[in-house]
Amino acid sequence: MHPLPPPRIRANELRPGRHWYVTAAVTALLLIVLGVVIAVQRLDSAIDAVDTDHPFSDGDTVTVRLEPGSEKAIWIKDRGPSPAQDCKIDGPGDPALTDPGIDVFLTRDETWNPLRTIEVSRAGAYEITCSSRGPSRYAIGDPEGQVTFAGGVVLAVLLSILGIAIGTAIALVTAVRRHRHRKRLLAERDVLTTP
């Protein structure tokens, strides 16, 4: 006597549905793509963060056209900010120079550090003059340099890892639950077919 083959169970009978595998893949892919987009955006902003092609020296006055909400900073070459450095800004409204925090911008042979962040409330042309005890070079640029870039890269990597972890977890839970449901259905059908 030959044993009866186990009852056939169609894939669409099993729960949870196979669409959860697609959900796992889409979740992982979206978080990985978001991580890559953040890394590329941060890299793009870090490459040209400081306008090193147009530096100015102590006592020079530069004119910068700014809008409210535009993020700009004054950077100093080869020296970190100190109390001996002073910058002034004149223009419409009440412009202000604030502390920028810690960052750095590196070129092949130069190191630039943020000196002041520029804050304006009205659009217009603003005149900036800086001075220090020793000869210094300044440049206007974005307030974010390589430290901010590194933070963005860490965030991008973490998002990608999170995407892979979430996608893997969804796929594993789906596979385990489908396997258990299949065993339960086989057991139920075996009871029904046993004389």
BAFI-3210 file (N, C-alpha, C; in Angstrom, 3 decimals, decimal comma, padded with zeros to 6 digits):
// residues 195
n [1|2|3|4|5|6|7|8|9|10|11|12|13|14|15|16|17|18|19|20|21|22|23|24|25|26|27|28|29|30|31|32|33|34|35|36|37|38|39|40|41|42|43|44|45|46|47|48|49|50|51|52|53|54|55|56|57|58|59|60|61|62|63|64|65|66|67|68|69|70|71|72|73|74|75|76|77|78|79|80|81|82|83|84|85|86|87|88|89|90|91|92|93|94|95|96|97|98|99|100|101|102|103|104|105|106|107|108|109|110|111|112|113|114|115|116|117|118|119|120|121|122|123|124|125|126|127|128|129|130|131|132|133|134|135|136|137|138|139|140|141|142|143|144|145|146|147|148|149|150|151|152|153|154|155|156|157|158|159|160|161|162|163|164|165|166|167|168|169|170|171|172|173|174|175|176|177|178|179|180|181|182|183|184|185|186|187|188|189|190|191|192|193|194|195]
n.u [000,822|000,571|001,548|-000,635|-000,246|000,658|-001,919|-002,587|-001,583|-002,386|-000,422|-001,671|-003,446|-002,141|-001,361|000,444|-000,173|001,661|002,271|003,548|006,240|006,891|006,322|008,373|010,662|010,222|010,178|012,830|014,241|013,298|014,275|017,022|017,445|016,670|018,720|020,951|020,259|020,359|023,106|024,299|023,250|024,359|027,079|027,237|026,649|028,797|031,068|031,282|031,169|032,512|033,440|036,243|037,509|037,155|038,472|038,875|040,709|041,952|040,330|039,294|036,300|033,502|030,746|027,697|024,906|021,943|019,151|016,289|016,475|018,373|021,204|024,259|027,762|030,701|033,941|037,201|040,594|042,912|043,050|041,458|038,401|038,787|038,888|040,276|039,496|037,318|034,241|032,092|028,801|026,856|023,763|020,404|017,634|018,108|020,836|022,712|025,558|026,366|027,481|028,935|029,253|031,019|033,000|034,598|036,354|038,060|040,613|042,938|045,353|044,632|042,983|039,828|037,838|034,636|033,691|031,700|028,124|025,824|022,960|020,019|017,174|015,902|015,815|018,624|021,655|024,559|027,237|030,319|032,920|035,993|038,406|041,558|044,169|046,415|047,545|044,840|042,776|039,612|036,445|033,259|030,635|028,628|027,029|027,674|030,130|032,671|032,296|029,541|028,862|029,947|028,251|025,872|026,493|026,756|024,093|022,916|024,040|023,045|020,286|020,197|021,074|019,015|016,871|017,555|017,495|014,799|013,426|014,444|013,513|010,701|010,426|011,403|009,603|007,248|007,861|008,198|005,648|004,043|005,026|004,279|001,513|001,054|001,789|-000,201|-002,517|-001,973|-002,066|-004,766|-006,057|-005,077|-006,269|-008,871|-008,787|-008,024|-009,149]
n.v [-001,162|002,136|005,225|008,007|011,021|014,156|016,559|019,033|022,385|025,526|028,409|030,893|030,441|030,571|032,451|035,133|037,078|036,879|039,409|040,752|040,233|041,848|044,296|044,312|044,434|046,883|048,698|048,446|049,261|051,918|053,231|052,861|054,269|056,831|057,289|057,367|059,618|061,643|061,512|062,227|064,806|066,116|065,821|067,332|069,911|070,200|070,219|072,721|074,531|076,805|079,877|079,934|081,069|083,774|085,327|087,615|090,183|091,387|094,338|094,763|095,411|093,592|093,108|091,530|089,979|089,204|087,220|086,972|084,160|082,954|080,997|081,832|082,190|083,559|082,632|081,764|081,571|079,010|079,492|079,083|080,452|083,268|085,549|087,717|088,297|090,196|090,965|092,987|093,876|095,635|096,888|096,686|096,668|094,798|093,361|090,528|088,966|085,796|083,145|080,362|077,655|074,481|073,525|072,587|073,307|071,897|072,328|071,421|072,500|074,161|075,154|075,943|077,649|078,143|081,443|083,402|083,290|084,554|086,476|087,739|089,936|091,184|091,423|092,329|094,287|093,674|094,888|093,633|093,622|092,559|092,102|091,432|090,601|089,609|089,029|087,962|085,799|085,785|084,352|084,085|081,803|078,772|077,767|075,190|072,683|070,184|068,712|068,759|067,464|064,912|064,147|063,964|061,825|059,755|059,646|058,871|056,311|055,015|055,116|053,448|051,004|050,642|050,348|047,915|046,225|046,445|045,545|042,918|041,877|042,004|040,246|037,831|037,385|037,113|034,801|032,847|032,859|032,116|029,542|028,244|028,498|026,923|024,366|024,094|024,055|021,724|019,828|020,073|019,228|016,680|015,410|015,484|013,812|011,370|008,077]
n.w [000,000|-000,891|000,588|000,949|-000,911|000,602|001,286|-001,177|-000,962|-001,939|-002,793|-002,488|-000,461|001,918|004,851|006,324|003,326|000,171|-000,639|001,371|001,104|-001,018|000,172|002,101|000,444|-000,909|001,243|002,222|-000,088|-000,442|001,894|001,554|-000,865|000,013|001,863|000,097|-001,447|000,509|001,171|-001,302|-001,648|000,588|-000,031|-002,376|-001,376|000,366|-001,239|-002,556|-000,431|000,538|-000,887|-002,098|-004,216|-004,192|-001,998|000,816|002,574|005,822|006,765|004,207|002,377|001,533|-000,657|-000,367|-001,723|-000,178|000,912|003,109|005,214|003,644|003,895|004,959|005,682|007,252|006,598|007,828|006,852|007,589|010,370|013,470|014,890|017,062|019,921|018,954|016,415|014,410|012,934|010,952|009,864|007,563|006,372|004,957|007,279|010,252|010,320|011,514|013,044|014,057|016,289|014,657|015,282|015,267|012,576|009,478|006,445|003,870|001,487|-001,109|-000,093|002,001|005,032|006,198|008,554|010,081|010,892|011,504|011,399|009,094|009,505|008,192|007,887|005,845|002,263|000,298|-000,383|001,396|003,339|004,332|006,661|007,934|010,568|012,212|014,611|013,337|009,934|008,012|005,999|004,483|003,531|001,922|002,436|002,555|005,626|006,281|006,407|006,108|008,509|008,925|006,587|007,126|009,218|007,757|006,073|007,933|008,814|006,370|005,999|008,276|007,711|005,458|006,569|008,423|006,622|005,358|007,605|008,484|006,177|005,997|008,434|008,087|005,910|007,030|009,203|007,753|006,219|008,261|009,497|007,328|006,899|009,298|009,100|006,878|007,880|009,820|008,209|006,719|008,769|009,549|007,192|006,958|009,082|008,213|005,962|006,944|007,552]
ca.u [000,000|001,328|000,962|-001,253|000,558|000,042|-002,856|-001,953|-001,979|-002,007|000,323|-002,555|-004,200|-001,318|-001,392|000,117|-000,033|002,987|002,503|004,443|007,607|007,031|006,399|009,725|011,618|009,970|010,632|014,298|014,688|013,016|015,195|018,356|017,452|016,665|020,087|021,817|019,895|020,907|024,564|024,637|022,929|025,380|028,343|027,126|026,754|030,111|032,120|031,395|030,652|033,185|033,886|037,674|037,993|036,984|038,758|039,185|041,676|041,631|040,032|038,561|034,846|032,866|029,304|027,025|023,450|021,325|017,702|015,962|016,477|019,542|022,182|025,626|028,677|032,039|034,949|038,556|041,565|044,036|043,008|040,149|037,890|039,318|038,379|041,034|038,905|036,085|033,579|030,931|027,921|025,954|022,799|019,018|017,102|018,999|021,615|023,472|026,570|026,250|028,461|028,552|029,466|032,292|033,011|035,850|036,305|039,431|040,987|044,178|046,423|044,100|041,955|038,946|036,949|033,568|033,931|030,401|026,964|025,160|021,502|019,387|015,708|015,399|016,647|019,407|023,104|025,151|028,682|030,963|034,324|036,571|039,767|042,150|045,492|047,399|046,946|043,894|042,010|038,223|035,632|031,841|030,214|027,506|027,422|027,956|031,345|032,885|031,740|028,128|028,833|030,161|027,001|024,910|026,882|026,381|022,637|022,622|024,406|022,082|019,015|020,351|021,099|017,651|016,059|017,876|017,030|013,329|013,033|014,768|012,601|009,369|010,497|011,540|008,336|006,296|008,220|007,912|004,201|003,488|005,416|003,418|000,140|001,060|001,777|-001,527|-003,460|-001,690|-002,578|-006,229|-006,492|-004,704|-007,313|-010,086|-008,632|-007,740|-010,397]
ca.v [000,000|003,383|006,298|009,086|012,241|015,167|017,405|020,183|023,699|026,571|029,512|032,011|030,084|030,814|033,789|036,357|037,004|037,090|040,844|041,242|040,187|043,083|045,387|044,273|044,913|048,308|049,434|048,466|050,064|053,336|053,771|052,902|055,391|058,056|057,435|057,784|061,000|062,511|061,536|063,003|066,212|066,623|065,905|068,469|071,161|070,283|070,458|074,144|075,235|078,090|080,509|080,198|081,804|085,209|085,653|089,015|090,326|092,314|095,702|094,791|095,361|092,858|093,286|090,252|090,107|088,142|087,180|086,367|082,697|082,421|080,601|082,167|082,342|084,086|081,616|082,278|080,593|078,490|079,782|078,967|081,702|083,704|086,875|088,751|088,525|090,958|091,239|093,870|093,796|096,776|096,690|096,969|095,921|094,633|092,141|090,084|087,923|084,918|082,059|079,331|076,273|073,894|072,868|072,795|073,126|071,622|072,236|070,656|073,057|075,167|074,791|077,072|077,439|079,151|082,508|083,953|083,016|085,807|086,417|088,973|089,891|091,794|091,217|093,502|094,199|093,833|095,085|092,901|093,965|091,780|092,466|090,601|091,089|089,193|088,992|086,852|085,726|085,424|084,038|083,879|080,468|078,159|077,496|073,771|072,189|068,746|068,065|068,574|066,416|063,625|063,834|063,534|060,490|058,822|059,503|058,100|054,915|054,476|054,892|052,254|049,833|050,503|049,799|046,490|045,512|046,376|044,666|041,538|041,461|041,761|039,031|036,661|037,162|036,601|033,415|031,983|032,752|031,315|028,144|027,737|028,376|025,747|023,184|024,006|023,625|020,314|019,028|020,065|018,419|015,298|014,893|015,319|012,722|010,108|007,350]
ca.w [000,000|-001,002|001,396|000,177|-000,890|001,470|000,551|-001,855|-000,451|-002,892|-002,161|-002,125|000,739|003,105|005,441|005,598|001,874|-000,407|-000,869|002,419|000,583|-001,815|001,150|002,675|-000,560|-001,166|002,426|002,200|-001,219|-000,189|002,889|000,949|-001,816|000,810|002,363|-001,007|-001,799|001,557|001,019|-002,509|-001,374|001,515|-000,762|-003,284|-000,621|001,011|-002,236|-002,834|000,740|000,734|-002,137|-001,941|-005,383|-003,952|-000,598|001,108|003,669|006,902|006,354|002,941|002,488|000,442|-000,734|-000,614|-001,863|000,615|001,119|004,410|005,170|002,940|004,888|004,582|006,806|006,982|006,922|007,958|006,360|008,365|011,799|014,079|015,454|018,352|020,270|018,252|015,097|014,516|011,655|011,035|008,707|007,394|005,304|005,337|008,413|011,391|010,099|012,676|012,905|015,219|016,356|013,687|015,696|014,844|011,272|008,764|004,997|003,461|000,077|-001,212|000,737|002,912|006,004|006,482|009,695|010,106|011,860|011,888|010,553|008,723|009,597|007,709|007,910|004,608|001,076|-000,068|-000,456|002,718|003,326|005,419|006,869|009,027|010,953|013,260|015,008|012,348|008,595|007,844|004,750|004,752|002,356|002,197|002,024|003,264|007,006|006,486|005,793|006,117|009,698|008,622|005,559|007,787|009,909|006,742|005,606|009,007|008,712|005,162|006,251|009,239|007,014|004,615|007,458|008,934|005,539|005,198|008,794|008,468|005,078|006,371|009,505|007,505|005,091|007,908|009,914|006,755|005,886|009,414|009,683|006,219|007,139|010,382|008,581|005,991|008,738|010,439|007,174|006,414|009,890|009,464|006,042|007,203|009,962|007,402|005,001|007,636|007,813]
c.u [000,877|000,691|000,391|-000,348|-000,118|-000,908|-002,125|-002,507|-001,459|-001,357|-000,593|-003,452|-003,451|-001,407|-000,149|000,423|001,389|003,292|003,414|005,906|007,887|007,153|007,790|010,747|011,458|010,448|012,153|014,804|014,460|013,989|016,630|018,460|017,458|018,056|021,044|021,534|020,471|022,419|024,984|024,379|023,965|026,733|028,337|027,287|028,132|031,223|032,343|030,927|031,249|033,688|035,349|038,259|037,915|037,239|038,949|040,030|041,161|041,410|039,305|037,062|034,302|031,367|028,682|025,532|022,807|019,823|017,443|015,901|017,640|020,620|023,582|026,459|029,965|033,023|036,314|039,542|042,638|044,038|041,588|039,692|038,520|038,749|039,093|040,451|037,558|035,533|032,369|030,124|027,002|025,030|021,397|018,547|018,104|019,812|022,438|024,483|026,546|027,333|028,016|028,606|030,771|032,114|034,362|035,590|037,748|039,562|042,308|045,253|045,937|043,071|041,157|038,039|035,857|033,839|032,625|029,342|026,244|023,650|020,934|017,871|015,090|016,353|017,412|020,885|023,673|026,659|029,291|032,438|034,821|037,982|040,239|043,517|046,567|046,762|046,068|043,222|040,635|037,544|034,185|031,477|028,989|027,951|027,799|029,201|031,441|032,338|030,250|027,954|028,984|028,912|025,934|025,213|026,523|024,869|022,262|022,922|023,406|020,724|019,081|020,354|019,711|016,733|016,290|017,334|015,508|012,851|013,282|013,811|011,208|009,374|010,592|010,248|007,294|006,584|007,880|006,413|003,549|003,803|004,517|001,981|000,032|000,993|000,401|-002,561|-003,249|-002,246|-004,084|-006,705|-006,162|-005,766|-008,566|-009,976|-008,332|-009,045|-010,628]
c.v [001,239|004,449|007,376|010,311|013,282|016,032|018,624|021,478|024,747|027,733|030,645|031,688|030,455|032,269|033,976|036,209|037,306|038,565|041,432|041,159|041,434|044,288|045,457|044,851|046,412|049,154|049,553|049,374|051,553|053,938|053,831|054,079|056,721|058,323|057,920|059,236|061,972|062,616|062,381|064,482|066,835|066,778|067,119|069,788|071,306|070,616|071,944|074,992|076,629|078,602|080,919|080,936|083,315|085,554|087,166|089,072|091,251|093,713|095,814|094,735|094,620|093,096|091,964|090,513|088,915|088,314|086,639|084,841|082,116|082,153|080,870|082,353|082,984|083,021|082,290|081,174|080,294|078,812|079,623|080,302|081,991|085,079|087,994|089,071|089,216|091,201|092,121|093,718|095,011|096,482|096,947|096,114|095,884|093,353|091,804|089,022|087,102|083,840|080,909|077,901|075,759|073,211|073,140|072,590|072,990|071,670|071,465|071,180|074,096|074,544|076,045|076,691|078,499|080,160|083,080|083,486|084,337|085,600|087,769|088,800|090,492|091,512|092,495|093,205|094,524|093,951|094,435|093,292|093,179|092,280|091,509|091,164|090,726|089,197|087,745|086,952|085,189|085,076|083,849|082,480|080,009|077,839|076,047|073,357|070,685|068,037|067,789|067,490|065,037|063,195|063,345|062,144|059,439|058,570|058,645|056,610|054,277|054,215|053,639|050,981|049,570|049,902|048,316|045,688|045,358|045,432|043,205|041,022|041,155|040,462|037,783|036,359|036,584|035,137|032,459|031,794|031,946|029,830|027,525|027,552|027,159|024,454|022,989|023,520|022,152|019,414|018,921|019,159|016,954|014,647|014,615|014,134|011,377|009,387|007,034]
c.w [000,000|-000,126|000,475|000,203|000,009|000,649|-000,017|-001,275|-001,430|-002,145|-001,729|-000,930|002,016|003,539|006,297|004,107|001,397|-000,646|000,202|002,000|-000,254|-000,883|001,769|001,706|-000,815|000,015|002,444|001,096|-000,979|000,818|002,366|-000,023|-001,070|001,384|001,297|-001,391|-000,772|001,414|-000,178|-002,279|-000,452|000,826|-001,672|-002,539|000,024|000,022|-002,453|-001,657|000,897|-000,619|-002,005|-003,136|-005,189|-002,488|-000,426|002,374|004,753|006,340|005,032|003,222|001,274|000,512|-001,142|-000,697|-001,157|000,708|002,518|004,270|004,389|003,972|004,358|005,842|006,315|007,467|006,994|007,590|007,406|009,849|012,298|014,627|016,820|018,667|019,517|016,880|015,262|013,113|011,915|009,751|008,715|006,224|005,801|006,509|009,542|011,210|011,343|012,279|014,190|015,183|015,457|014,195|015,116|013,500|010,633|007,277|004,541|001,954|000,044|-000,250|001,754|003,860|006,311|007,645|009,679|011,215|012,390|010,892|010,322|008,777|009,162|007,720|006,658|003,463|000,785|-000,147|000,921|002,579|004,567|005,454|008,071|009,329|012,047|013,599|013,993|010,975|008,450|006,489|005,107|003,437|002,822|001,704|002,782|004,688|007,276|005,717|005,904|007,356|009,490|007,567|006,194|008,557|008,947|006,222|006,655|008,968|007,511|005,367|007,219|008,595|006,146|005,456|008,021|007,867|005,345|006,387|008,795|007,371|005,397|007,447|008,966|006,704|005,967|008,659|008,957|006,444|007,030|009,593|008,558|006,429|008,227|009,902|007,666|006,817|009,378|009,425|006,815|007,521|009,849|008,335|006,228|008,109|009,160|006,445|005,664|007,937|009,260]
res [m|h|p|l|p|p|p|r|i|r|a|n|e|l|r|p|g|r|h|w|y|v|t|a|a|v|t|a|l|l|l|i|v|l|g|v|v|i|a|v|q|r|l|d|s|a|i|d|a|v|d|t|d|h|p|f|s|d|g|d|t|v|t|v|r|l|e|p|g|s|e|k|a|i|w|i|k|d|r|g|p|s|p|a|q|d|c|k|i|d|g|p|g|d|p|a|l|t|d|p|g|i|d|v|f|l|t|r|d|e|t|w|n|p|l|r|t|i|e|v|s|r|a|g|a|y|e|i|t|c|s|s|r|g|p|s|r|y|a|i|g|d|p|e|g|q|v|t|f|a|g|g|v|v|l|a|v|l|l|s|i|l|g|i|a|i|g|t|a|i|a|l|v|t|a|v|r|r|h|r|h|r|k|r|l|l|a|e|r|d|v|l|t|t|p]
***
